[in-house]
């Protein structure tokens, strides 16, 4: 039996580490978090120093039991979860569970941390353990308590004032505000026209262009030419003054050095993977986790290929620097190695929590060597990390920028000038390996790589033409995943380990949508953001959120106590929740807008947010008995819809005509989307059909398809509720409450009523919504009647037992549902 038990978070990591430590160690996985707050009100006791009530997470109970069983017989226990705050908290939770179960007495409990899964790093960590950091644990507990209190107290306010089922998060809400404010900027943006002027020049060594830099005796600014008339007049005057050529007035040359980008942090990895690979933040972190925990590399077995992927440090270890310099000299020549290693400063005060940047565990494992053992996604991400790390320790790139000025005298209105620029790479340095991506191109990027012919002062260069081009200013772009992560980092909102979850939560709640890889807020998202910004301003304030993160960091460093921090937050927050619950009007909270008056009825037209989404309304609920409602079309927003567009919505339902049998055919929009109705038959429109333009022939075709589907669905109907139907996964028997499979050797068309009842009686009970079995007393009605005929004496007993069981299971199901709803609420 192994003397030592080492606990990590994931089975993949356990598998990789297991082979490094030998038979004296048993390595087990906790499968992530082992305990969380009890999913009910009062789990954080605000009256007693924010005491927190935990319970083992249900899905991980068996893993906790396995750890407890192994701990019972082990001499030493090594807690080797991740090296950040969250990992420290998981180690603490495991130690607390073992203490509660009386399994820690007489045992030595060690905390070990490592930032890479290599034999050297693992053995060094085990040889030099430390105590648990209660400062880091306190910081994580405070974070969890804050998130719980915000979710449990703010979400119900949103339910009452905006829409049922909504939730608010301490860190997600400021991120949502960012996306909404950008959308409002875009909507408020008014484009401005401007014109640029360019000279097309001809030269024996290559044609090139020069842009206008001076006009009418002064520097040419962006909005000096704002209409076609002025632009064409300037163009004509410039051409006339040039007389077919421009004269070189000045030639300048400037050498500059460009440093490589620092090695990856979590944030920069997420940004670059989004720009260069098109990976979302969650996808990037999942792939990186796999590379960190270990990949099977042929005869080597499981090998951790990169260091820990949640970090805001740009530091590299001495061993890593030595290996990188060796590799660069070998593959790119000694001249590519700088005299001293490149050192990068990190902005984060808390970068010591994760010791190193994200780098390959061995730079000598080139992407080409490991490609055969990786998935396509793993290969792409590993190559990105490898190249960035190698490039960061190479010499700078040396660039040469040449600028040529052409003065133009005697122009109507005053002197003018043009300038041509080009940048060439003298020594690529690190650019031979890697170049950092950018969200937006600059004028400098356009000049890069452009070579100008050799020109001297006084030289006359033939002018082919002068071109004037019209442009319009553009609104700021919506956030991409890369630019949102960058903004979150710059504002200090969240930490490296939370960026992916912030984005995921906003998408899961349908507060934002990805539209062409850019975030667009939904109407619900905008309503939530507007409500929180107006009524809980402080709690979605960027500076307040960032300051709170800094305070949590201070707790993790032992510079601040967590309970006073919690008190400073909780008291004013609680007071504001109570006040706003009473004072805020629901219509105002949802962002309802009055658009104008309906010309037909002379009643007000407004747009509102309802239970099933945004809708338009004609009439006033306080004065009109009957109101008219219409759902907004896909792509429409209650924040931008016009009166004319809203009135169009009320053209539904539309009467299209009659079917051959005389049934009226109409089209409308219901809770589940647009539909065609013929008599009593309803059929959903296809994605390509528009309810506002669809014609009778197409509507009849859709109804016919539905009728054929229904006709083919029923194989047999016994008239008592029992049917043999064609389903998605083949034929089956049903009585409306219970389904039964048909044996493979049985022909569905030949089944008798008795056979169907027997199969229904023997079939397992359908699963309920939460995965629990529904009460057995609710047996199939038809099957129950048949059973009653066959065995009347047992009827009462069976029913009583079933009823008792039903009550118990109903209570259990209700309890589970309540628990899960509360858990969902707490996580908000």
Secondary structure, DSSP 4 states (H G I P E B T S, - for coil): --SEEEEES-HHHHHHHHHHH-TTEEEEE--S--EEE-SSTTSEETTTTTEE-EEE-GGGHHHHHHHHHHHHH-SEEEE---SSHHHHHHHHHHHHHHHHTT--TT-EEEE---SS-SHHHHHHHHHT-B---HHHHHHHHHHHHHHHHHHHHHHHHHHHHT-TT----TTHHHHHHHHHHHHHHHHH----EEEEEEEEEE-TT--EEEEEEEETTEEPPTTS--SHHHHHHHHHHHHHHHTTEEEEEEEEEEEEEEPPPPPB-HHHHHHHHHHHH---HHHHHHHHHHHHH-EE-GGG-EE--B--S--------HHHHHHHHHHHHHHH-GGGB-SS--------TTGGGS-S-B-BS-TTS-HHHHGGGS-HHHHHHHHHHHHHHHHTTBPPEEEEEEEEEEEE-S-TTS-EEEEEEEEEEEE-GGGGT-----SS--HHHHHBTPPPPP--TT-EEEEEEEEEEEEE--PPPPP-HHHHHHHHHHHT-S-TTTHHHHHHHHHHTTSEEEETTEEEE-HHHHHHHHHHHHHSGGGG-HHHHHHHHHHHHHHHTTSS-HHHHHHHHHHHHHHHHHHHHHH--HHHHHT-EEEEE-TTT--EEEEEEETTEEEEEES-TTT-SS-EEEEPPTT--TTT--HHHHHHHTT-SEEEEE-TTS-EEEEEEETTEEEEEETTEEEEPPTT--TTT--HHHHHHHHHHHHHHHHHHEEEE-SSS-EEEEETTEEEEE-SS-EEEPPTTS-GGG--HHHHHHHHHHSPPPB-TTSSBPPTTS--HHHHHHHHHH-GGGHHHHHHHHHHHHHHHHHHHHHHHHHHHHHHHHT-
